[in-house]
Amino acid sequence: MTPVRVLTVDDQPIFLEVARALLESTPGFDLVGEATSGVEALVAAERLHPDLVLLDVRMPGLDGLETARRLADQQPGAVVVLVSGDNAEDLRALAAESGAVALIQKERLRPRVLRDLWARHGPAAGAVRAKH
Amino acid sequence: MSSTLLAVAAAGMSAVVAALVLTAAGGTDDASGRAVVQALVVAVPIATGMYALRNARTKRFGTLLIVAGVVWSLTALSESSSSLGHSTGRVAGWLVFPALVYLMLSFPQGRLLHLRDRALFWGIASVIVVLFVSSALVVDAYPRPSPWSSCREDCPPNAFQVLPSEPAFFGAVVAPVRDLLSVAMLLGVSASLVVRLREASTLRQVTIAPVLAVSIVTTLTVVAFIVLRRAAPDAGLVEEVGFLWTLCLPALAAAFSLGLIQRRLVVSNVLSALTGVLGTAQSPAQIAAALRHTIGDPSVEVLLWDRDHRRWHRDDGALVPAADVTGPGRTLRELGDRDGRLAGVVFDVRADVDDELVASVLALGEAALREARLKADLETSLIDLDDSRQRIATAADVERRRIERDLHDGAQQRLIALRMRLALAEDLLRDDPDGALEAIQHLGDDVDATIDEIRALAHGIYPALLADRGLADALRGVARRLPMRVDVRATGLTRHSPQLESAVYFSCVEALQNVVKHAGDVTRTRVTFDQGRARLAFDVADDGDGFDAGTAGAGAGMRNMRDRVESLGGTLSIRSAPGRGTTVSGLVPLGARPSSVGQRMAARIAPAVQDDAGQSER
């Protein structure tokens, strides 16, 4: 089984750093790229065709919600998961409209959560849904 | 009223009585009519004169009226059948002239202000003394007919004649000459009065018109009388004109009273109208327009005093040449408060201006100017206050956003990362205990970094050292982190409210940051606190490059400091010159409770400037 190719996006280096550690500790997931802004993320996605994008909501310039919207157009195959350091409840409605499959509080991220997310929203889940 | 004047008045009244008795005893047909006229002729001027004495402004005129009335009363003696009585009365009739002319020409000031008037008065006085009064020594009889006496051919002889008989040349030369001179000079008096009436301000005209009109009629009547007597001595018209002439003095007195009454009315109307106009006047220009209209002087101007440059300027900012302010004929009335002069009213000095009214009008103008000034000052203060509040509110909002940002980017991210690493360490503990140990040590470092971050942030919001140990130690703490030597000296400094301490602290921090940023080559900087009984003075002085305080505008930092200190009711100033260093000095009152608005401001801006100071600690 080929590992899931992951792109992480955040203007906070500290998150990119810990996300790196998270992905290293999670078998089946490979970090293929990091971006520190929305624009950088779009460029990287074009080049890397990631399976999964962990995208911070709050960034200067192009924010996570807008980036998610554009990624949905540009990379329909990529599963976009928004992550937030702020209270995620406030952002639910906006996140739902953005084309992202999920919105996760950053501190809840761990290997198990990542695997669950992929199982629920990855292409396999789509295949399961398609069979129904 | 002085006793002399009382005596004069009493003498006048006695003369009236004497005149009445003599007139009534004269035995002529219309004796009682003449008695009434004589009574009027003397009583009206004296009564009016006595009334005029009560007011300082009309006192001189009153005195002159009484004197004229008393002299005039002697003319009643002309009706006497005795030679001495008749002669005395007739001479008095001549002596009335100078008094009357002086009275007319000097109205209303009681002084002869113009050269032409002085010349006319002395001319007439000379003619009367030299050609009329002196003639009493030579003539056989006095000129007939006379308004003072009803005798015709049967007049008593001249009692004062010293020559055996009247020289022939007198009737042929002197009498026509003196009549001619009298007529010429009386016409001159009339002309002078007409000129005066025309030159008078509108307001003044109202007051003086009755007297001047009667005066003009009087002189013209006398002229007519003299001319008629010479042309047709026996015509009835002469007597009628003569009778008219005897009424002139009481008419003059009555006109004077009328003028006084009219003046009162006009003054009260003018002042009440002016009060109404000034009530709605907003600017010095409008006030000036109202004054121009009221005084009837188109040259009235309201000037404003520029305290900084010590010169006058107009409302529109135009400078006023000194000649326009204090030039010949111009009068400046200054208006100021306890801090010095503020404004001035400039107007034309004219002899004919009603000083008392002008004074009242100017006083009203001053009050209006003062009110306009106060209103403008108040508005400026309110605008300043509003600006200051807005800046403080903005500063507070900016500060809140900064704190949120600091928390979000710093402590929050670190804690999120910690939580994620903790979860990883949990998993690791199961699979790889050695790796987990390393991970947990790593977590410890992260926690330390987070603690530092939160500590720095808290310091930026309100420095712990300031809260615990006060201004001097807190600033010594700041000083240690700055790249230059800073001495902090405190004299008599005690602890104060957090509002005051934070305002002074952050002002000093701002000043110190300015030293670091702008002062250039600084060898030492001194922060001094000097606490007195009622105020705390502080200054931050460096020996750096300095700047030209006259040209450099106040930056946001300076305004921030000023807002803080002023919110406590204090003041802040900056002194600097190129090469002479810079000193920022503040003074805040102690004890007096700042306004609640001030307190709120001080509390809200306390953290506003900590930005850079906070960073310098990180």
HADDOCK unambig.tbl for C-alpha pairs under 7 A between the chains (distance, minus, plus):
assign (segid A and resid 14 and name CA) (segid B and resid 413 and name CA) 6.92 0.50 0.50
assign (segid A and resid 14 and name CA) (segid B and resid 417 and name CA) 6.98 0.50 0.50
assign (segid A and resid 15 and name CA) (segid B and resid 417 and name CA) 6.36 0.50 0.50
assign (segid A and resid 18 and name CA) (segid B and resid 417 and name CA) 6.01 0.50 0.50
assign (segid A and resid 18 and name CA) (segid B and resid 421 and name CA) 6.93 0.50 0.50
assign (segid A and resid 22 and name CA) (segid B and resid 424 and name CA) 6.82 0.50 0.50
assign (segid A and resid 85 and name CA) (segid B and resid 413 and name CA) 6.96 0.50 0.50
assign (segid A and resid 106 and name CA) (segid B and resid 416 and name CA) 6.51 0.50 0.50
assign (segid A and resid 107 and name CA) (segid B and resid 416 and name CA) 4.81 0.50 0.50
assign (segid A and resid 107 and name CA) (segid B and resid 417 and name CA) 6.83 0.50 0.50
assign (segid A and resid 107 and name CA) (segid B and resid 419 and name CA) 5.51 0.50 0.50
assign (segid A and resid 107 and name CA) (segid B and resid 420 and name CA) 5.37 0.50 0.50
assign (segid A and resid 108 and name CA) (segid B and resid 420 and name CA) 6.87 0.50 0.50
assign (segid A and resid 109 and name CA) (segid B and resid 420 and name CA) 6.24 0.50 0.50
assign (segid A and resid 110 and name CA) (segid B and resid 420 and name CA) 6.42 0.50 0.50
assign (segid A and resid 110 and name CA) (segid B and resid 423 and name CA) 6.23 0.50 0.50
assign (segid A and resid 110 and name CA) (segid B and resid 424 and name CA) 6.60 0.50 0.50
